[in-house]
């Protein structure tokens, strides 16, 4: 999955391999921060904060071609709009699994 994202940045955004790698690192930092924020917001049932964080993460993930992340984050956002804490928790678990897989690649 990481290679797909790096290729997207190289081809679609016309970035050098070095710049793609650097942007990916920044993205991973952002993803980590947002996962932490989502965990806290979900625990507190702060649906407005969940929607804010998912909106931000949808944008930055979409910009670099991380479509798997976009799909999960949209599901978490929908769960927040429906005030469905269980669905938001399940989405966060999936998001963390994808994040961890990206980090391990």
N, C-alpha and C positions, 0 to 999 in steps of 0.2 A: 504494500500500500504506500509506503514512503517513496518508493521509486516512481510510482504513478504520479504522486504529488510533485516530486522533483522534476519529472519529465514535463508535466503540465506547466510548471513555472518556466522551464527552459523554452518550450515550444510556444505556448500561448502568450506568455508574458515577455518572451524574448530575453530571458535573464541568463547570465553566464552561470556555469556550474557553481562557481564560488558564491555568487550572489544568491543563487537558489538555496544553497546549503545554509547560508547565513540567515536568510528569511525563514527557512524551515526551523532553525533554532529559535528564532524570535517567536514564531508561531507556537512552538511547543511550550515555551515559557507562558505564553498567553493562555494556551489550552490548560496547562496545569493550574494557573491562577483561577481561571473560570470554573474548573472542576471543583476546586476548593470552595469558591464562592457559591456554586450551585449546591454543594453538599450542605453548607450552612443555611442557605435560603430554603432548601427543601426541608431540612430539619425544623426550621422555624415556621414553615408553611407561609413563607413570604412570597406570595405568587407574583407580586409586582416585580420584586427583585429577580425572581426566576425568569420572568419574561424579558427583563432588561438584559440579563446576562446571556440568555439564549439568542436574543436579537443580535447582540454584539458578536457572539461566537458564530452565528450563521453567516454574518457578513465576512468576517476574516477567514473563515473556513472556505466559503465559496470563492473568495478572491484568489485562493491558492489551489483550488481544485480538490479540496478534501471533501468529496461528495458523501462519503460514508458518515463523516462527522455531521455534515449538514442535515442528513436524513434523521439521525438520532436526535440532534438538537431541536429540530422542528417538532419531533414527537414530544420532547420534554416541554417545549413551549405550549403545545396543544394541551398537555396535561395540566400545565399551570393555568391556562385559560379556563379549563374545566374544574379547577380547584381539586384535581385528583392527585393527591400526594403519593399514593401507591404507584401510579403510572409514572410519575416524575422520578420516584426512587428507582424504579426498574430501568427507566431511560438513563439515569445517571450511572447505574451499574454497567450498562452497555457502553456508555461513553467512556468510562474509565477503562474498560477492557480494550477499546479501540485505541485510546491514548497510550496505554501500556504496550500494546502491540507496536504502535508507531515508534515508541521510545526504544523498543528492543531491536528494531530493524537496523 
